[in-house]
Amino acid sequence: MVGPTAIAAVASPARQGLALSLWSTFFGLTYAVLFAVAPPLVAVAGPSALFLAHATGCWSWRRFCSC
């Protein structure tokens, strides 16, 4: 994965620990939210709704948060 390597390259040496700590929380937080949201969403709207939600989130991130 390029994420940690890119973060370490971009962050100053004094901030690398903080930057990588924030990166590491991403996976745990994402899985916790997915565990809470996915089962009810799939039960109500089917598996395609989960994929659509993911695609919408990716599009939103790219559209509104890109440099």
C-alpha positions in Angstrom: 0.0 0.0 0.0 1.3 3.4 -0.9 -0.6 5.3 1.9 1.9 5.0 4.8 4.9 5.5 2.5 3.4 8.6 0.9 2.4 10.0 4.3 5.9 9.4 5.7 7.4 11.1 2.7 5.1 14.1 2.9 5.0 14.7 6.6 7.9 16.4 8.4 10.0 14.1 10.6 8.5 15.8 13.7 5.0 15.0 12.5 5.4 11.6 11.0 4.3 9.8 14.2 1.1 11.8 14.3 0.4 11.5 10.6 0.8 7.7 10.7 -1.3 7.4 13.8 -4.1 9.1 12.1 -3.7 6.8 9.1 -3.8 3.8 11.3 -7.1 4.8 12.9 -8.7 5.0 9.4 -9.0 1.2 9.1 -10.4 0.6 12.6 -12.9 3.4 12.3 -14.0 2.4 8.8 -14.6 -1.2 9.9 -16.6 -0.1 12.9 -18.8 2.1 10.8 -19.2 -0.6 8.2 -20.1 -3.2 10.8 -22.8 -0.8 12.2 -24.2 0.4 8.9 -23.9 -2.4 6.4 -26.2 -5.1 7.8 -29.2 -2.8 8.1 -28.6 -1.3 4.7 -28.2 -4.6 3.0 -31.3 -5.9 4.8 -33.4 -3.0 3.7 -32.1 -2.3 0.2 -29.9 -5.3 -0.8 -26.2 -5.6 -1.5 -26.3 -3.3 -4.4 -27.1 -0.4 -2.0 -23.9 -1.1 -0.1 -21.9 -0.9 -3.3 -23.7 2.3 -4.4 -23.0 3.9 -1.0 -19.4 3.0 -1.3 -19.2 4.4 -4.9 -20.9 7.6 -3.7 -18.5 8.0 -0.8 -15.5 7.5 -3.1 -16.9 10.0 -5.6 -17.6 12.5 -2.8 -14.2 12.2 -1.3 -12.6 12.7 -4.7 -14.8 15.6 -5.6 -14.7 17.5 -2.4 -11.5 16.5 -0.7 -8.9 16.3 -3.4 -6.0 18.7 -3.6 
